[in-house]
């Protein structure tokens, strides 16, 4: 297991699961990286904790999964730029049923891969119950990176325990889909409205505990 801590305190931390199987004892490595939600310095490489070789490996399917922060905001082309800069874009493909780009986000690479599973307004609890299994079956990803929970808190006031339960179910579905899947969890970005931030803090504090259940 790899836990990657951010170089800033403003946005999300990526918590990367790399245990090969649920029963394996996780091993912890800590490294610093910047979150992909605003302009940031390049990730220390390797971006993913497994080797790439465009001569010997097929494309690695990676699905960006989430809500409007995945669908609308412009971090996806920034990640793609990093892959290009690291000569990894020929080894990775973004996958998912969506290809829209509502904000006309641009990167240094005009041909960045626009596939994703970002769905504005969706809740973690509903994705876990109704959507994820089908998305995984269709996209067949080897890597999933996701952030969810904002809409659960703001729209329906879901409790931390309800959102954590949804996370646990999603992780179980991911492992059932692909036992060797690499899973990257973003901590929820800040919400500067009312009491929502305290709920975000509680959820972010709980997320690391889920890692040891997988």
N, C-alpha and C positions, 0 to 999 in steps of 0.2 A: 504494500500500500504506500502511496505517496501523498503527503499532504503539502500543498504548495501555498505558502503564505504570501500576501501581497506586499509590494513595496510602498503602497500608499494605504491610508486608513479611510479613504473616502468611499470606496466601492467594494465589489465582491472579492472573496477569496475562493480560489479553485481548490476543491478537495477531490483528489484523484484516487479512485479505487483501482488497484491493479492486482488484487489477490486472484489467483487462478481459479479458485473454487471457494464456496462458502465455508468449508471446513478448514481451510488452510489458515494457519496462524499468521495474522498480518504483520508485515515488517514495515517500519516507519522510516521515511526519509523526508527531511524538511529542506525546501529550497524556496528562494524568493522569486516571485514573478508578478507582473502587473496585470490587473483584470482587463478584459477586452471590451469594456463598455464605453470608454472615452479614449481620445488619443493618448498613447502611452509608449514608453520605451519598449523595444523588442524583447520578447521572451528570451530568457536564457535557454539555450538549446541543449538537449532535444526538447521540443514542445511536447511530444508524447513519449511515455516511458517504454517504448519498444522500438526496435530497429526498423528502418526503411531501406529498401534497395530497389530502385526502379528497374533494375535488370532482372531481379529474381522474384520480386513480390508483385502480386496483382494490386490494383487500386484498393486502398483501405477505405471502406465506406464509413463516414462520420455523419451523424445526424445532429444538427443544432435543434434542440427541443425546448419549447417554452411558450410564453405568452407574447404580448405585444413587444416586450423588451427584446425578444428574439426576432419577431416578425418585422418590426418597424425601425428600431434603432440600428445604428450603422456599425456595430462591432463585427459583423460577419465578414465584410470585405477587408477589414483590418487584419483579421485572423488569416484570411486568404493571402494577403500581402506578405505576411510573415512566412507562410508556407512557400510562396514563390521565392522570397529572399533566401530561404534556407534550402532551395532546390528540392522541396518536398511536394510541390503541387502536382507533379507527375505521378506521385505515389498515393495521393489522397483524393477522395471525391466526397463532397457534401451530398447527402441523400435526404429524401423526404418528399411528401406529396405536394408541398408548396414551392413555388418559384417566384412569388411576387416580391416587389421591392418598393413598398409604398412611399418611402421618403427619397426615392431615387439616389440611394446611397452609392457612393463611388469609392473606389480604392485606386491604388497605383496601377492595378491590373484591371483593365476594363472587362476582361473575360472571366472574372471571378465566378465561382460556382454558386448559383443562387438557390439551390435546393435546401429546404429546411422543413421543420415541423413547428414553426412558431405560429400560435393561434391567439390573436388578440381577444382578451376577455375570458379566456379559458382558466379554469381552476384546477389546481393539482388534484383535488378530490375527484373531480369529474374525469380528468384525463386518466387517472388510475383506474376508475371504475368502468369507463366506457370507451376509451380511445386507444390507449397505448398498445394494447396487445395487437390490434389490427395494424397500427403504424409500424410496429416492429416486424410483423410478418411480411409487410410489403417492402419495407426499406432494407431489411436484413443488415443492420449496421454492426460493425465491429467496435465502434466507438460511439458513445452517446455523451453529449455535453448539455446540461440543462440547468435552468433556474426557474423555479415555480414557487408560488405562495403569495405573491403580491395581491392577486385578485381574490384569493381565499380570504385574506385579511380585510381588504378594503371593501369588497362587494358584499360579502356574506358574514364577516366577523367570525370565521372559523377559528377554533382554538388551536393552540400549538400542537396539542396531542392529535387532533384530527388531521392536521397537515402532515405531521410526522408519520402518522399511520399511512397516509397516501404515499409519501416518499417510500416507506418500507415496502408497500405493495408494488410500486413501480420498479424498485430495485429487484424485487423477486421476479417480476415479469421479464425484466431485462436479463437476469441470470438464466431464467428458463429458456429464453430465446437464444442465448449464446453464453455458455458457461465461462468463456474466456473474454467476454466483452470488457472493454475499458470504459469506466464510467466517471465522468467529470461533473461534479456538482458545484454550481456557483452558489455562494451565499447570497441572500436576497439583498438588493441594493437599498440604500436608505430611502425612507418616505418621510418627508418633512411636513406632515400634515397631522394635526391633532395628536391622538394617543397611538397612532399606528406604529410609530417608531419603536415604542416599547414592545409591541407584538413582534415586530421584525427582529428586534434584538433577542427576544426569547426563542424565536424560531432558529435564528442563526446559531445560538448557543446549543440548541438541541441537535442540529444537523450532524455534527461530528460523532455523536453517539450512535447514529444510524450506521455509520461505516463499519462498526464492529459486529453488526448483525448480518452482514452480507457474506 
